[in-house]
Amino acid sequence: MLTMKPNCECCDRDLDPTGDAARICSFECTWCADCADHLGGLCPNCGGTLVERPARDAALLEAFPASSDRAPASHGCP
């Protein structure tokens, strides 16, 4: 199950777990779509490809909540 980090590691923007604005790599480094575009679609942490994070259905969030642990800003925004 995906962790569903609540924020962009670059600009700290809140990311809705039911939305389509988050991008992740295979290690679940998490970026907003705008920052991912500026990064050229590559994760600066591991070099992996950033893809759209699947949304979690709102009805499932009660049983399987998104993480509340905010990801640290690792590189700052480009």
A tleap script that builds the chain and sets N, CA, C and O, in Angstrom:
source leaprc.protein.ff14SB
mol = sequence {
  NMET LEU THR MET LYS PRO ASN CYS GLU CYS
  CYS ASP ARG ASP LEU ASP PRO THR GLY ASP
  ALA ALA ARG ILE CYS SER PHE GLU CYS THR
  TRP CYS ALA ASP CYS ALA ASP HIE LEU GLY
  GLY LEU CYS PRO ASN CYS GLY GLY THR LEU
  VAL GLU ARG PRO ALA ARG ASP ALA ALA LEU
  LEU GLU ALA PHE PRO ALA SER SER ASP ARG
  ALA PRO ALA SER HIE GLY CYS CPRO
}
set mol.1.N position { 0.848 -1.173 0.000 }
set mol.1.CA position { 0.000 0.000 0.000 }
set mol.1.C position { 0.896 1.239 0.000 }
set mol.1.O position { 1.882 1.297 0.734 }
set mol.2.N position { 0.553 2.212 -0.814 }
set mol.2.CA position { 1.319 3.459 -0.879 }
set mol.2.C position { 1.179 4.252 0.416 }
set mol.2.O position { 0.129 4.249 1.059 }
set mol.3.N position { 2.251 4.921 0.776 }
set mol.3.CA position { 2.261 5.750 1.976 }
set mol.3.C position { 1.365 6.971 1.827 }
set mol.3.O position { 0.736 7.401 2.794 }
set mol.4.N position { 1.304 7.528 0.635 }
set mol.4.CA position { 0.502 8.724 0.360 }
set mol.4.C position { 0.981 9.910 1.200 }
set mol.4.O position { 0.229 10.456 2.008 }
set mol.5.N position { 2.247 10.302 0.998 }
set mol.5.CA position { 2.801 11.451 1.719 }
set mol.5.C position { 1.958 12.689 1.438 }
set mol.5.O position { 1.458 12.857 0.326 }
set mol.6.N position { 1.797 13.554 2.432 }
set mol.6.CA position { 0.848 14.648 2.310 }
set mol.6.C position { 1.364 15.927 1.646 }
set mol.6.O position { 0.611 16.886 1.475 }
set mol.7.N position { 2.671 15.940 1.264 }
set mol.7.CA position { 3.201 17.203 0.733 }
set mol.7.C position { 4.282 16.959 -0.318 }
set mol.7.O position { 4.849 15.872 -0.429 }
set mol.8.N position { 4.539 18.011 -1.078 }
set mol.8.CA position { 5.609 17.999 -2.071 }
set mol.8.C position { 6.946 18.188 -1.358 }
set mol.8.O position { 7.089 19.074 -0.515 }
set mol.9.N position { 7.923 17.348 -1.702 }
set mol.9.CA position { 9.248 17.452 -1.090 }
set mol.9.C position { 10.002 18.692 -1.557 }
set mol.9.O position { 11.027 19.051 -0.977 }
set mol.10.N position { 9.509 19.334 -2.583 }
set mol.10.CA position { 10.182 20.494 -3.147 }
set mol.10.C position { 9.610 21.800 -2.576 }
set mol.10.O position { 10.332 22.578 -1.953 }
set mol.11.N position { 8.329 22.027 -2.791 }
set mol.11.CA position { 7.727 23.310 -2.403 }
set mol.11.C position { 6.835 23.212 -1.172 }
set mol.11.O position { 6.297 24.224 -0.721 }
set mol.12.N position { 6.668 22.008 -0.618 }
set mol.12.CA position { 5.864 21.755 0.576 }
set mol.12.C position { 4.368 21.961 0.353 }
set mol.12.O position { 3.618 22.108 1.318 }
set mol.13.N position { 3.929 21.973 -0.894 }
set mol.13.CA position { 2.502 22.109 -1.207 }
set mol.13.C position { 1.756 20.891 -0.662 }
set mol.13.O position { 2.252 19.768 -0.754 }
set mol.14.N position { 0.575 21.107 -0.097 }
set mol.14.CA position { -0.274 20.006 0.345 }
set mol.14.C position { -0.771 19.229 -0.869 }
set mol.14.O position { -1.141 19.822 -1.882 }
set mol.15.N position { -0.780 17.903 -0.764 }
set mol.15.CA position { -1.216 17.035 -1.851 }
set mol.15.C position { -2.371 16.164 -1.378 }
set mol.15.O position { -2.223 15.367 -0.452 }
set mol.16.N position { -3.496 16.321 -2.008 }
set mol.16.CA position { -4.720 15.587 -1.669 }
set mol.16.C position { -4.554 14.119 -2.070 }
set mol.16.O position { -4.250 13.834 -3.229 }
set mol.17.N position { -4.749 13.184 -1.135 }
set mol.17.CA position { -4.600 11.771 -1.490 }
set mol.17.C position { -5.667 11.279 -2.461 }
set mol.17.O position { -5.505 10.220 -3.067 }
set mol.18.N position { -6.763 12.037 -2.618 }
set mol.18.CA position { -7.805 11.644 -3.562 }
set mol.18.C position { -7.634 12.328 -4.919 }
set mol.18.O position { -8.411 12.086 -5.843 }
set mol.19.N position { -6.615 13.181 -5.034 }
set mol.19.CA position { -6.422 13.946 -6.264 }
set mol.19.C position { -5.347 13.379 -7.169 }
set mol.19.O position { -4.781 12.315 -6.914 }
set mol.20.N position { -5.078 14.131 -8.246 }
set mol.20.CA position { -4.106 13.672 -9.243 }
set mol.20.C position { -2.894 14.592 -9.349 }
set mol.20.O position { -2.185 14.558 -10.355 }
set mol.21.N position { -2.643 15.416 -8.327 }
set mol.21.CA position { -1.561 16.403 -8.406 }
set mol.21.C position { -0.212 15.883 -7.938 }
set mol.21.O position { 0.790 16.584 -8.083 }
set mol.22.N position { -0.150 14.666 -7.376 }
set mol.22.CA position { 1.114 14.144 -6.850 }
set mol.22.C position { 1.829 13.278 -7.879 }
set mol.22.O position { 1.203 12.575 -8.672 }
set mol.23.N position { 3.167 13.347 -7.843 }
set mol.23.CA position { 4.025 12.495 -8.666 }
set mol.23.C position { 4.965 11.758 -7.721 }
set mol.23.O position { 5.453 12.337 -6.751 }
set mol.24.N position { 5.219 10.486 -8.000 }
set mol.24.CA position { 6.106 9.685 -7.159 }
set mol.24.C position { 7.078 8.890 -8.020 }
set mol.24.O position { 6.834 8.651 -9.203 }
set mol.25.N position { 8.191 8.484 -7.397 }
set mol.25.CA position { 9.116 7.549 -8.025 }
set mol.25.C position { 8.907 6.188 -7.363 }
set mol.25.O position { 8.008 6.044 -6.535 }
set mol.26.N position { 9.705 5.205 -7.704 }
set mol.26.CA position { 9.517 3.864 -7.135 }
set mol.26.C position { 9.836 3.800 -5.639 }
set mol.26.O position { 9.454 2.841 -4.970 }
set mol.27.N position { 10.534 4.815 -5.107 }
set mol.27.CA position { 10.816 4.872 -3.678 }
set mol.27.C position { 9.798 5.735 -2.936 }
set mol.27.O position { 9.945 5.979 -1.738 }
set mol.28.N position { 8.770 6.195 -3.641 }
set mol.28.CA position { 7.710 7.055 -3.118 }
set mol.28.C position { 8.188 8.431 -2.688 }
set mol.28.O position { 7.557 9.074 -1.849 }
set mol.29.N position { 9.307 8.892 -3.259 }
set mol.29.CA position { 9.628 10.312 -3.115 }
set mol.29.C position { 8.449 11.031 -3.761 }
set mol.29.O position { 7.950 10.588 -4.796 }
set mol.30.N position { 8.003 12.120 -3.174 }
set mol.30.CA position { 6.727 12.717 -3.567 }
set mol.30.C position { 6.889 14.177 -3.956 }
set mol.30.O position { 7.494 14.960 -3.224 }
set mol.31.N position { 6.353 14.535 -5.098 }
set mol.31.CA position { 6.465 15.882 -5.661 }
set mol.31.C position { 5.111 16.293 -6.217 }
set mol.31.O position { 4.315 15.439 -6.608 }
set mol.32.N position { 4.848 17.579 -6.256 }
set mol.32.CA position { 3.634 18.053 -6.932 }
set mol.32.C position { 3.904 18.030 -8.438 }
set mol.32.O position { 5.057 17.951 -8.863 }
set mol.33.N position { 2.859 18.098 -9.230 }
set mol.33.CA position { 2.998 18.033 -10.681 }
set mol.33.C position { 3.858 19.174 -11.216 }
set mol.33.O position { 4.667 18.964 -12.120 }
set mol.34.N position { 3.697 20.379 -10.670 }
set mol.34.CA position { 4.479 21.527 -11.147 }
set mol.34.C position { 5.969 21.321 -10.908 }
set mol.34.O position { 6.775 21.538 -11.813 }
set mol.35.N position { 6.344 20.905 -9.705 }
set mol.35.CA position { 7.766 20.683 -9.403 }
set mol.35.C position { 8.315 19.514 -10.223 }
set mol.35.O position { 9.444 19.572 -10.709 }
set mol.36.N position { 7.514 18.451 -10.376 }
set mol.36.CA position { 7.955 17.305 -11.176 }
set mol.36.C position { 8.239 17.732 -12.613 }
set mol.36.O position { 9.209 17.278 -13.220 }
set mol.37.N position { 7.398 18.598 -13.151 }
set mol.37.CA position { 7.637 19.104 -14.510 }
set mol.37.C position { 8.950 19.881 -14.575 }
set mol.37.O position { 9.724 19.715 -15.517 }
set mol.38.N position { 9.201 20.726 -13.581 }
set mol.38.CA position { 10.444 21.498 -13.540 }
set mol.38.C position { 11.669 20.600 -13.361 }
set mol.38.O position { 12.774 20.959 -13.768 }
set mol.39.N position { 11.466 19.440 -12.755 }
set mol.39.CA position { 12.561 18.487 -12.556 }
set mol.39.C position { 12.766 17.589 -13.774 }
set mol.39.O position { 13.614 16.697 -13.761 }
set mol.40.N position { 11.989 17.831 -14.818 }
set mol.40.CA position { 12.118 17.029 -16.032 }
set mol.40.C position { 11.597 15.612 -15.871 }
set mol.40.O position { 11.965 14.721 -16.636 }
set mol.41.N position { 10.740 15.398 -14.876 }
set mol.41.CA position { 10.155 14.081 -14.669 }
set mol.41.C position { 11.093 13.072 -14.036 }
set mol.41.O position { 10.804 11.875 -14.024 }
set mol.42.N position { 12.231 13.552 -13.502 }
set mol.42.CA position { 13.190 12.660 -12.851 }
set mol.42.C position { 13.347 13.045 -11.388 }
set mol.42.O position { 13.470 14.224 -11.056 }
set mol.43.N position { 13.343 12.060 -10.529 }
set mol.43.CA position { 13.490 12.291 -9.095 }
set mol.43.C position { 14.924 12.712 -8.791 }
set mol.43.O position { 15.855 11.991 -9.148 }
set mol.44.N position { 15.127 13.852 -8.145 }
set mol.44.CA position { 16.481 14.277 -7.809 }
set mol.44.C position { 17.096 13.463 -6.668 }
set mol.44.O position { 18.307 13.520 -6.451 }
set mol.45.N position { 16.273 12.709 -5.941 }
set mol.45.CA position { 16.790 11.880 -4.851 }
set mol.45.C position { 17.450 10.606 -5.373 }
set mol.45.O position { 18.530 10.228 -4.920 }
set mol.46.N position { 16.790 9.946 -6.335 }
set mol.46.CA position { 17.268 8.638 -6.781 }
set mol.46.C position { 17.463 8.528 -8.287 }
set mol.46.O position { 18.011 7.536 -8.768 }
set mol.47.N position { 17.019 9.538 -9.038 }
set mol.47.CA position { 17.147 9.495 -10.495 }
set mol.47.C position { 16.034 8.732 -11.184 }
set mol.47.O position { 16.042 8.581 -12.406 }
set mol.48.N position { 15.064 8.243 -10.397 }
set mol.48.CA position { 13.956 7.476 -10.966 }
set mol.48.C position { 12.952 8.351 -11.696 }
set mol.48.O position { 12.939 9.572 -11.540 }
set mol.49.N position { 12.127 7.719 -12.480 }
set mol.49.CA position { 11.077 8.400 -13.227 }
set mol.49.C position { 9.927 8.758 -12.297 }
set mol.49.O position { 9.485 7.930 -11.500 }
set mol.50.N position { 9.446 9.982 -12.401 }
set mol.50.CA position { 8.290 10.426 -11.620 }
set mol.50.C position { 7.028 10.166 -12.423 }
set mol.50.O position { 6.922 10.573 -13.580 }
set mol.51.N position { 6.078 9.491 -11.805 }
set mol.51.CA position { 4.807 9.167 -12.451 }
set mol.51.C position { 3.663 9.655 -11.576 }
set mol.51.O position { 3.851 9.934 -10.391 }
set mol.52.N position { 2.473 9.757 -12.169 }
set mol.52.CA position { 1.310 10.198 -11.408 }
set mol.52.C position { 1.004 9.189 -10.303 }
set mol.52.O position { 0.910 7.986 -10.546 }
set mol.53.N position { 0.852 9.706 -9.091 }
set mol.53.CA position { 0.488 8.839 -7.963 }
set mol.53.C position { -0.984 8.485 -8.078 }
set mol.53.O position { -1.813 9.372 -8.282 }
set mol.54.N position { -1.331 7.209 -7.952 }
set mol.54.CA position { -2.749 6.850 -7.990 }
set mol.54.C position { -3.499 7.507 -6.843 }
set mol.54.O position { -2.971 7.647 -5.739 }
set mol.55.N position { -4.712 7.901 -7.109 }
set mol.55.CA position { -5.554 8.488 -6.066 }
set mol.55.C position { -6.119 7.372 -5.197 }
set mol.55.O position { -6.348 6.258 -5.668 }
set mol.56.N position { -6.339 7.682 -3.936 }
set mol.56.CA position { -7.011 6.734 -3.038 }
set mol.56.C position { -8.456 7.195 -2.914 }
set mol.56.O position { -8.722 8.358 -2.612 }
set mol.57.N position { -9.367 6.293 -3.144 }
set mol.57.CA position { -10.776 6.616 -3.063 }
set mol.57.C position { -11.104 7.165 -1.671 }
set mol.57.O position { -10.679 6.608 -0.659 }
set mol.58.N position { -11.850 8.242 -1.635 }
set mol.58.CA position { -12.188 8.897 -0.363 }
set mol.58.C position { -12.851 7.931 0.614 }
set mol.58.O position { -12.655 8.054 1.823 }
set mol.59.N position { -13.627 6.981 0.117 }
set mol.59.CA position { -14.294 6.021 0.996 }
set mol.59.C position { -13.300 5.089 1.686 }
set mol.59.O position { -13.623 4.512 2.724 }
set mol.60.N position { -12.100 4.931 1.132 }
set mol.60.CA position { -11.092 4.045 1.718 }
set mol.60.C position { -10.161 4.755 2.698 }
set mol.60.O position { -9.424 4.104 3.439 }
set mol.61.N position { -10.191 6.078 2.704 }
set mol.61.CA position { -9.265 6.827 3.558 }
set mol.61.C position { -9.487 6.604 5.049 }
set mol.61.O position { -8.542 6.703 5.832 }
set mol.62.N position { -10.709 6.307 5.450 }
set mol.62.CA position { -10.949 6.072 6.881 }
set mol.62.C position { -10.240 4.797 7.341 }
set mol.62.O position { -9.607 4.784 8.397 }
set mol.63.N position { -10.344 3.741 6.561 }
set mol.63.CA position { -9.700 2.474 6.915 }
set mol.63.C position { -8.216 2.470 6.580 }
set mol.63.O position { -7.423 1.817 7.257 }
set mol.64.N position { -7.843 3.200 5.536 }
set mol.64.CA position { -6.455 3.234 5.058 }
set mol.64.C position { -6.026 4.687 4.855 }
set mol.64.O position { -5.909 5.147 3.720 }
set mol.65.N position { -5.792 5.405 5.945 }
set mol.65.CA position { -5.504 6.838 5.838 }
set mol.65.C position { -4.151 7.122 5.182 }
set mol.65.O position { -3.226 6.311 5.228 }
set mol.66.N position { -4.076 8.282 4.583 }
set mol.66.CA position { -2.801 8.769 4.047 }
set mol.66.C position { -1.902 9.128 5.224 }
set mol.66.O position { -2.385 9.380 6.328 }
set mol.67.N position { -0.610 9.150 4.987 }
set mol.67.CA position { 0.340 9.518 6.023 }
set mol.67.C position { 0.132 10.974 6.436 }
set mol.67.O position { -0.249 11.812 5.619 }
set mol.68.N position { 0.385 11.263 7.698 }
set mol.68.CA position { 0.366 12.654 8.162 }
set mol.68.C position { 1.795 13.168 8.352 }
set mol.68.O position { 2.001 14.338 8.674 }
set mol.69.N position { 2.775 12.289 8.151 }
set mol.69.CA position { 4.183 12.677 8.279 }
set mol.69.C position { 4.615 13.422 7.023 }
set mol.69.O position { 4.651 12.855 5.931 }
set mol.70.N position { 4.938 14.683 7.191 }
set mol.70.CA position { 5.325 15.494 6.048 }
set mol.70.C position { 6.727 15.114 5.591 }
set mol.70.O position { 7.632 14.938 6.406 }
set mol.71.N position { 6.893 14.990 4.298 }
set mol.71.CA position { 8.190 14.667 3.714 }
set mol.71.C position { 9.089 15.890 3.815 }
set mol.71.O position { 8.638 17.008 3.569 }
set mol.72.N position { 10.345 15.696 4.170 }
set mol.72.CA position { 11.246 16.850 4.250 }
set mol.72.C position { 11.567 17.382 2.857 }
set mol.72.O position { 11.670 16.619 1.897 }
set mol.73.N position { 11.719 18.672 2.763 }
set mol.73.CA position { 12.144 19.267 1.495 }
set mol.73.C position { 13.608 18.918 1.293 }
set mol.73.O position { 14.477 19.398 2.021 }
set mol.74.N position { 13.873 18.086 0.306 }
set mol.74.CA position { 15.220 17.542 0.144 }
set mol.74.C position { 16.122 18.400 -0.736 }
set mol.74.O position { 17.335 18.434 -0.524 }
set mol.75.N position { 15.561 19.080 -1.703 }
set mol.75.CA position { 16.394 19.843 -2.632 }
set mol.75.C position { 15.926 21.268 -2.852 }
set mol.75.O position { 16.644 22.063 -3.459 }
set mol.76.N position { 14.751 21.605 -2.379 }
set mol.76.CA position { 14.187 22.906 -2.685 }
set mol.76.C position { 13.646 22.916 -4.103 }
set mol.76.O position { 13.986 22.052 -4.911 }
set mol.77.N position { 12.829 23.866 -4.392 }
set mol.77.CA position { 12.229 23.933 -5.735 }
set mol.77.C position { 13.233 24.457 -6.747 }
set mol.77.O position { 14.093 25.281 -6.434 }
set mol.78.N position { 13.099 23.959 -7.965 }
set mol.78.CA position { 13.978 24.467 -9.049 }
set mol.78.C position { 13.613 25.884 -9.418 }
set mol.78.O position { 14.236 26.472 -10.302 }
savepdb mol mol.pdb
quit
